[in-house]
Amino acid sequence: MIDTRKIKVTVNGRAHEREVETRMTLVDFLRHELDLTGTHVGCEHGVCGVCTVLVDDLSARACLMLAVQAHGKSITTVEGLANRDGTLNMLQQAFRENHGLQCGFCTPGMLTTLTEFLAHNSDPTESEVRVAISGNLCRCTGYQSIVAAAMQAARVLRERKT
């Protein structure tokens, strides 16, 4: 007999209620139950960071979290980062302008990680950005363009505050 539980979650501003297996990971729930395939699956050990999402505005590895642990929580995936009108948000736009992605596999995790980071630090140093993304592996970019994008997004955030 398969053990299941009913969960209620808000994902990208939309409420969802599902009966899920208690052993289902959050990343599998997002990808297979909600068809939100922007959150990628990589190492499945929490090391690579490609499955990073925001749970109640804090970064979480969706491959390490069970869907039942998300009950009652608000989740933001890469699909939920764009502006309400569907245009790129300032961080996504900075990635575009600074060529912060190549193959794009790490990009959803980088964007969600940096979203949380910049929400708490709108005036980071390059070193602080590198520490913030140190749990996210990228095999293509060499990280410099990602750091440049984060620094540009931080400048835009500071300008908006003034």
NUNU-968616 format. One record per residue (C-alpha): residue in three letters; x, y, z. Coordinates in steps of 0.25 Angstrom, whole numbers. Layout:
+--------+-------+-------+-------+
: residu :    px :    py :    pz :
+--------+-------+-------+-------+
:    ALA :     X :     Y :     Z :
...
+--------+-------+-------+-------+
This chain:
+--------+-------+-------+-------+
: residu :    px :    py :    pz :
+--------+-------+-------+-------+
:    MET :     0 :     0 :     0 :
:    ILE :     5 :    14 :    -4 :
:    ASP :     5 :    24 :     7 :
:    THR :    -1 :    37 :     2 :
:    ARG :    -5 :    51 :     8 :
:    LYS :   -13 :    63 :     3 :
:    ILE :    -5 :    75 :     2 :
:    LYS :    -9 :    90 :    -1 :
:    VAL :     2 :    99 :    -7 :
:    THR :     3 :   112 :   -14 :
:    VAL :    12 :   112 :   -26 :
:    ASN :    15 :   124 :   -33 :
:    GLY :     3 :   131 :   -27 :
:    ARG :    -7 :   120 :   -31 :
:    ALA :   -13 :   110 :   -21 :
:    HIS :   -12 :    95 :   -23 :
:    GLU :   -17 :    83 :   -15 :
:    ARG :   -13 :    69 :   -18 :
:    GLU :   -12 :    56 :   -12 :
:    VAL :     3 :    52 :   -13 :
:    GLU :    11 :    40 :    -9 :
:    THR :    19 :    43 :     4 :
:    ARG :    32 :    40 :    -3 :
:    MET :    30 :    49 :   -15 :
:    THR :    40 :    60 :   -15 :
:    LEU :    36 :    75 :   -18 :
:    VAL :    44 :    75 :   -31 :
:    ASP :    36 :    63 :   -36 :
:    PHE :    23 :    69 :   -31 :
:    LEU :    26 :    82 :   -38 :
:    ARG :    30 :    75 :   -51 :
:    HIS :    20 :    64 :   -52 :
:    GLU :     8 :    68 :   -44 :
:    LEU :     8 :    83 :   -48 :
:    ASP :    16 :    82 :   -61 :
:    LEU :    26 :    93 :   -57 :
:    THR :    38 :    88 :   -64 :
:    GLY :    46 :   100 :   -62 :
:    THR :    52 :    94 :   -49 :
:    HIS :    62 :    85 :   -54 :
:    VAL :    67 :    71 :   -48 :
:    GLY :    82 :    70 :   -47 :
:    CYS :    90 :    62 :   -37 :
:    GLU :    78 :    59 :   -28 :
:    HIS :    87 :    60 :   -16 :
:    GLY :    85 :    75 :   -13 :
:    VAL :    99 :    78 :   -18 :
:    CYS :    98 :    85 :   -32 :
:    GLY :    87 :    95 :   -29 :
:    VAL :    79 :    93 :   -42 :
:    CYS :    66 :    90 :   -34 :
:    THR :    66 :   102 :   -25 :
:    VAL :    53 :   108 :   -23 :
:    LEU :    48 :   119 :   -13 :
:    VAL :    40 :   113 :    -2 :
:    ASP :    33 :   125 :     6 :
:    ASP :    44 :   133 :    -1 :
:    LEU :    56 :   125 :     4 :
:    SER :    64 :   116 :    -5 :
:    ALA :    62 :   101 :    -4 :
:    ARG :    67 :    89 :   -12 :
:    ALA :    54 :    83 :   -18 :
:    CYS :    61 :    70 :   -19 :
:    LEU :    64 :    69 :    -4 :
:    MET :    50 :    74 :     0 :
:    LEU :    38 :    65 :     0 :
:    ALA :    25 :    70 :    -6 :
:    VAL :    18 :    68 :     7 :
:    GLN :    28 :    77 :    14 :
:    ALA :    23 :    88 :     5 :
:    HIS :     8 :    87 :    10 :
:    GLY :     3 :   101 :    14 :
:    LYS :    15 :   108 :     8 :
:    SER :    17 :   118 :    -4 :
:    ILE :    27 :   113 :   -14 :
:    THR :    33 :   121 :   -26 :
:    THR :    39 :   114 :   -37 :
:    VAL :    47 :   121 :   -49 :
:    GLU :    33 :   121 :   -56 :
:    GLY :    28 :   131 :   -45 :
:    LEU :    40 :   141 :   -46 :
:    ALA :    35 :   149 :   -58 :
:    ASN :    28 :   161 :   -56 :
:    ARG :    12 :   160 :   -56 :
:    ASP :    11 :   165 :   -70 :
:    GLY :    20 :   153 :   -75 :
:    THR :    33 :   162 :   -77 :
:    LEU :    46 :   158 :   -72 :
:    ASN :    49 :   163 :   -57 :
:    MET :    61 :   172 :   -55 :
:    LEU :    70 :   160 :   -51 :
:    GLN :    65 :   152 :   -63 :
:    GLN :    68 :   164 :   -72 :
:    ALA :    82 :   165 :   -66 :
:    PHE :    85 :   151 :   -69 :
:    ARG :    80 :   153 :   -84 :
:    GLU :    89 :   166 :   -85 :
:    ASN :   101 :   160 :   -79 :
:    HIS :   100 :   147 :   -86 :
:    GLY :    99 :   140 :   -72 :
:    LEU :    95 :   127 :   -78 :
:    GLN :    99 :   118 :   -89 :
:    CYS :    93 :   104 :   -89 :
:    GLY :    83 :   109 :   -78 :
:    PHE :    82 :    97 :   -70 :
:    CYS :    87 :   104 :   -57 :
:    THR :    80 :   117 :   -60 :
:    PRO :    67 :   114 :   -52 :
:    GLY :    74 :   111 :   -39 :
:    MET :    84 :   123 :   -41 :
:    LEU :    72 :   132 :   -43 :
:    THR :    64 :   127 :   -31 :
:    THR :    77 :   127 :   -22 :
:    LEU :    80 :   141 :   -27 :
:    THR :    66 :   146 :   -25 :
:    GLU :    67 :   142 :   -10 :
:    PHE :    81 :   148 :    -9 :
:    LEU :    78 :   161 :   -15 :
:    ALA :    65 :   163 :    -7 :
:    HIS :    74 :   163 :     5 :
:    ASN :    86 :   170 :    -1 :
:    SER :    84 :   180 :   -12 :
:    ASP :    98 :   186 :   -10 :
:    PRO :   107 :   173 :   -11 :
:    THR :   122 :   172 :   -15 :
:    GLU :   126 :   162 :   -26 :
:    SER :   132 :   153 :   -15 :
:    GLU :   118 :   153 :    -8 :
:    VAL :   111 :   149 :   -21 :
:    ARG :   121 :   138 :   -23 :
:    VAL :   119 :   133 :    -9 :
:    ALA :   104 :   134 :   -11 :
:    ILE :   104 :   125 :   -24 :
:    SER :   115 :   116 :   -19 :
:    GLY :   105 :   105 :   -17 :
:    ASN :   100 :   105 :   -31 :
:    LEU :   109 :    98 :   -42 :
:    CYS :   110 :   104 :   -56 :
:    ARG :   119 :    96 :   -66 :
:    CYS :   118 :   106 :   -77 :
:    THR :   120 :   121 :   -73 :
:    GLY :   131 :   122 :   -64 :
:    TYR :   122 :   130 :   -55 :
:    GLN :   127 :   143 :   -59 :
:    SER :   115 :   147 :   -67 :
:    ILE :   106 :   142 :   -56 :
:    VAL :   113 :   151 :   -46 :
:    ALA :   112 :   162 :   -55 :
:    ALA :    97 :   160 :   -57 :
:    ALA :    95 :   160 :   -42 :
:    MET :   103 :   173 :   -40 :
:    GLN :    95 :   180 :   -51 :
:    ALA :    82 :   175 :   -45 :
:    ALA :    87 :   180 :   -31 :
:    ARG :    90 :   194 :   -37 :
:    VAL :    75 :   194 :   -43 :
:    LEU :    70 :   190 :   -29 :
:    ARG :    78 :   202 :   -23 :
:    GLU :    73 :   212 :   -33 :
:    ARG :    58 :   208 :   -31 :
:    LYS :    60 :   210 :   -16 :
:    THR :    64 :   224 :   -18 :
+--------+-------+-------+-------+
